[in-house]
Amino acid sequence: MVTLACHSGDKPVTLKDISVEEGISLSYLEQLFVKLRKGRIVKSVRGPGGGYVMAKPASSISVGEVIAVVEEPLNPVACLDDDALKCARASSCITQRVWKGLAEKIAEFLNSVTIEDLSREAKAAAASGLKPAVESCISVRD
């Protein structure tokens, strides 16, 4: 998502390019982008020069939203996952309140960080001479 944000205004980005740039398996990216498209976070552009673009501004997409759309669990313990089997100790678990509170704080933090925040950090790193993890931000001009 940060790669797409760094390319905003440019032509669509192919999954192959993201795969090479980020070192992420192409087949895994294909699975993620199906979910991101269904979640209306990205749009696909067909034809020659096609690929993916952001479906809405990076400032309105939180990291938490992206994680929720791709259906990755964030709970610190498996017993809090929706699909987890009911814990036999749930009614007497003294630490469950702690884990639920931690899960809420994790979600709160991830929902407070936007894709724009991350792309801004990558651009700042590139401007200061550091090589950001997101290579595409190196050539992006504000």
C-alpha positions, 0 to 999 in steps of 0.5 A, a space after each residue: 500500500 505504501 508503494 502505491 501511495 508513493 506512486 500516486 499520480 503516476 501510472 498504475 503499479 503492477 503486482 510484479 513490480 511490487 513483488 520485485 521492489 518489496 521482496 514479496 511473493 507474487 502469488 501472495 500479493 495476488 491473494 492480498 490484492 483480490 481482498 484489497 480490491 473487494 474492500 475498495 482500497 485499491 482499483 485495478 486498471 486493465 490493459 497495457 500499462 495496467 496494474 493497481 492504483 489507490 481507490 481513495 486518498 492515502 490519508 483516508 486509509 488506516 493501517 488497521 483498515 488494510 489489515 482488517 480487509 485482508 483478514 489478518 488477526 491482530 489479537 495477541 492470543 489466539 483465544 480472542 480470535 473470532 474463529 477460535 474454539 471457545 476457551 474452556 477457561 474463559 469464564 475463570 481466566 484472570 488474564 483475558 481482560 489484559 489480553 482484550 485490553 491489549 488487543 484494543 490498544 493495538 487496534 487503536 494504534 493501527 487505526 491511527 496510522 494512515 498509509 499517507 503517514 507511512 509514505 511521508 516517512 519513507 519520502 523523508 527517509 529518502 530525502 535525508 539520504 537514507 534508503 527507505 524500505 519502500 524503494 519507490 519513494 526515493 524517486 517520488 517528488 512532493 
